[in-house]
Amino acid sequence: MSSTAVSTPSRLRLPKWAAPAGVAVLFVVAYLVFRGTATLPHDKEAPQFLAVTDLREWIDDHRNDNPLFLYFLNYIRLFVGWLYGLFQSTLYALGWPGITGVLGALAWLAGGWRIGLAAVAGVSAFGFLGLWQSSVDTLALVAVSVLLSLAIGIPLGVWAGLSARVRRVITPVLDVMQIMPTFAYLAPLALFFHIGAPAGAIATMIYSIPPAIRITALAISEVSPTAVEASASLGATGRQTLFKVHLPLARSTMALAVNQTIMMALSMVVIANLISAPGLGGDIIRGLSRAQVGIMLPAGLAIVIMAVLLDRTMMAIAHRGPHAGLRKLDLAAAGVLAVAGVALIPVLPRTWPDGLTVNFVAEVNDAVRWAETSWYGVTTSIKDLTTAALLNPLETLLTSAPWWLVALAVLTVAWRVSGVRPALTALGCLLAIALLGVWEHTMQTLTTVVVAVLVTLVAGLLLGVAAARSPRYSAVQRPILDAAQTMPAFVYLLPALALFETTRFTAIFASVIYAVPPVVRLVEDGIKGVPATVVEAATSAGSTSGQLLWKVQLPMARRAILLAANQGIVMTLAMVVVGGLVGAGALGYDVVVGFSQRPDFGMGFVAGIATVLLGVMLDRITQGADRRPSPRKRKST
């Protein structure tokens, strides 16, 4: 046998990028050939819009004689309206001395003298800003919404925490509810519950109930099985185990559920003003409609103060141990504060004195005009560059491509990134949008979302990596992120409107600063979660700092980064739709017009449904990517 080895031809292996590149080339060729055909332009007088408007007219005409309304929906509306009136009249009866004293005392009991005095100062700030009545109305609306959310959400959360079957059924519903932008809740509620405080309270309740259910279920499910088994072995009934074991051990986590419910309610009560809900939202909406930051700023500050105070109070309760007692000094001081406030009710006027208010509307508007004049070149350059380089080309691409080509592209990307089931879900959502008749405006909204998400992820990755690798920088950044995540969404429109006026870039800027904080947190936590042994092994092997980041930390933090992308997309979509109030156009503007102009209600209603479908499509793609195993794991298996 010859010693010379016989060479066998090896199979030619294409590089990994060859297949995606080939598919991309096919899509480019198809776009060039079919550009401008089957684009589904927007028709304001589409039959489906008119049908929904006619349905609203019929409902309004038969609200008091249809059995569904007469014996069910109207009673819900009346009960919620009665509950809101009860809270509002109670707060009005207390007046500013009573509210200041009672809320200050409750905050003192929850978190000590610092939070108690901060509550007194914060409540007084509502009066100094000249927004006492609006703030009281907002407090009443938040109280009713949170009470109803917790009354429904906590029992459902406990049930889901105790039953895996219930949890599997309820989780997809909660997923969709949390994906839905705030605007999407308003149209159906206005249809069935009319407008006013009851409809606003119900909208806020529905929007804020998912965290109450989710966090309660998590708290109950994480109770130690050993403690539950010990209770059962001692002969405790299911009810006794629930009230003596599950709920006490889950107390601190359930306090976080209350906190998150309050924060969500505060975000929604502002937007609920679009269906005539009372409170601070009216001042913000009025300022947006007039493009006057001076009108918006006091109401925005009042909402931020309210959010921070409620957040700090509830966090103090959450951090207090289940067996932690109250010091006698704190009890005495809180009692004195509450009694003093109530005792001053007949002595002092119940409404805040006009002489103790500060009005700086004109000064703020002057400052905004100065900023616009002084920074006009910088802000205009940023806006024009982003519009010319990203927004206009991408919008032209999406709106001029045939609908079937866009659907095929989404199906291909979703299949590649997340798998078959998410891809089919994404395709179904896109086909439904086409059938609804809002394809063109959906593509315009998708353009804004894509650009905003791109900027958000870049900023979030940079800041998250910096925080993960520098404890000192993380310590500086953490309180800023805490404050940013406490603020309601509408507050972010203030700096955006001051810098960029009413344009679609304003919505992008606001959505970026709104969505960056959770992205930064998730990226930082993901990189910090990489095992120290892996980092030490890479370092001992001679890896540089850059190699350690790109070859070890980022790949191992893949799930956290994908979750960050998912959260960035959901929050950006929510804010871009709100941006319809500041010139974003497309679906957000359709929703706003649907509320403000009765003949366009059908278009606004359908636009809200399309927004939900768009959110579900984007969410399922990124969630599927998060749940899919990494390429290395798939290869090894």
VENKATA-V721978 format. One record per backbone hydrogen bond with DSSP energy under -1.0 kcal/mol. CO is the residue of the C=O (numbers start at 1). NH is the residue of the N-H. If there is no record, write none. Layout:
{{CO/NH} {CO/NH}}
//
This chain:
{{15/18} {17/21} {18/22} {19/23} {20/24} {21/25} {22/26} {23/27} {24/28} {25/29} {26/30} {27/31} {28/32} {29/33} {30/34} {31/35} {34/37} {38/403} {43/46} {46/50} {47/51} {48/52} {49/53} {50/54} {51/55} {52/56} {53/57} {54/58} {55/59} {56/60} {57/61} {58/62} {62/65} {62/66} {66/70} {67/71} {68/73} {69/74} {72/76} {73/77} {74/78} {75/79} {76/80} {77/81} {78/82} {79/83} {80/84} {81/85} {82/86} {83/87} {84/88} {85/89} {86/90} {87/91} {88/92} {89/93} {90/94} {91/95} {94/98} {95/99} {96/100} {97/101} {98/102} {99/103} {100/104} {101/105} {102/106} {103/107} {104/108} {105/109} {106/110} {107/111} {108/112} {112/116} {113/117} {114/118} {115/119} {116/120} {117/121} {118/122} {119/123} {120/124} {121/125} {122/126} {124/128} {125/129} {126/131} {127/130} {128/358} {131/135} {132/136} {133/137} {134/138} {135/139} {136/140} {137/141} {138/142} {139/143} {140/144} {141/145} {142/146} {143/147} {144/148} {145/149} {146/150} {147/151} {148/152} {149/153} {150/154} {152/156} {153/157} {154/158} {155/159} {156/160} {157/161} {158/162} {159/163} {163/167} {164/168} {165/169} {166/170} {167/171} {170/174} {171/175} {172/176} {173/177} {174/178} {175/179} {176/180} {181/184} {182/185} {183/186} {185/189} {186/190} {187/191} {188/192} {189/193} {196/200} {197/201} {198/202} {199/203} {200/204} {201/205} {202/206} {203/207} {204/208} {209/213} {210/214} {211/215} {212/216} {213/217} {214/218} {215/219} {216/220} {217/221} {218/222} {220/223} {224/228} {225/229} {226/230} {227/231} {228/232} {229/233} {230/234} {231/236} {232/235} {237/241} {238/242} {239/243} {240/244} {241/245} {241/246} {242/247} {245/249} {246/250} {250/254} {251/255} {252/256} {253/257} {254/258} {255/259} {256/260} {257/261} {258/262} {259/263} {260/264} {261/265} {262/266} {263/267} {264/268} {265/269} {268/272} {270/273} {271/274} {272/275} {272/277} {273/276} {275/196} {279/282} {280/284} {281/285} {282/286} {283/287} {284/288} {285/289} {286/290} {287/292} {292/296} {293/297} {296/300} {297/301} {298/302} {299/303} {300/304} {301/305} {302/306} {303/307} {304/308} {305/309} {306/310} {307/311} {308/312} {309/313} {310/314} {311/315} {312/316} {313/317} {314/318} {315/319} {321/324} {327/331} {328/332} {329/333} {330/334} {331/335} {332/336} {333/337} {334/338} {335/339} {336/340} {337/341} {338/342} {339/343} {340/344} {342/345} {344/348} {350/96} {353/356} {354/357} {360/364} {361/365} {362/366} {363/367} {364/368} {365/369} {366/370} {367/371} {368/372} {369/373} {370/374} {371/375} {375/379} {376/380} {377/381} {378/382} {379/383} {380/384} {381/385} {382/386} {383/387} {384/388} {385/389} {386/390} {386/391} {387/392} {390/394} {391/395} {392/396} {393/397} {394/398} {395/399} {396/400} {397/401} {400/36} {402/406} {403/407} {404/408} {405/409} {406/410} {407/411} {408/412} {409/413} {410/414} {411/415} {412/416} {413/417} {414/418} {414/419} {419/423} {420/424} {421/425} {422/426} {423/427} {424/428} {425/429} {426/430} {427/431} {428/432} {429/433} {430/434} {431/435} {432/436} {433/438} {438/442} {439/443} {440/444} {441/445} {442/446} {443/447} {444/448} {445/449} {446/450} {447/451} {448/452} {449/453} {450/454} {451/455} {452/456} {453/457} {454/458} {455/459} {456/460} {457/461} {458/462} {459/463} {460/464} {461/465} {462/466} {463/467} {464/468} {465/469} {470/474} {471/475} {472/476} {473/477} {474/478} {477/481} {478/482} {479/483} {480/484} {481/485} {483/487} {488/491} {489/492} {490/493} {491/494} {492/496} {493/497} {494/498} {495/499} {496/500} {497/501} {501/503} {504/508} {505/509} {506/510} {507/511} {508/512} {509/513} {510/514} {511/515} {512/516} {515/519} {516/520} {517/521} {518/522} {519/523} {520/524} {521/525} {522/526} {523/527} {524/528} {525/529} {527/530} {531/535} {532/536} {533/537} {534/538} {535/539} {536/540} {537/541} {538/543} {539/542} {544/548} {545/549} {546/550} {547/551} {548/552} {548/553} {549/554} {552/556} {553/557} {555/558} {557/561} {558/562} {559/563} {560/564} {561/565} {562/566} {563/567} {564/568} {565/569} {566/570} {567/571} {568/572} {569/573} {570/574} {571/575} {572/576} {573/577} {574/578} {575/579} {577/580} {578/581} {579/582} {579/584} {585/589} {586/590} {587/591} {588/592} {589/593} {590/594} {591/595} {592/596} {593/597} {597/600} {598/601} {600/604} {601/605} {602/606} {603/607} {604/608} {605/609} {606/610} {607/611} {608/612} {609/613} {610/614} {611/615} {612/616} {613/617} {614/618} {615/619} {616/620} {617/621} {618/622} {619/623} {620/624} {621/625} {622/626} {623/627} {624/628} {630/634} {631/635} {632/636} {633/637}}
//
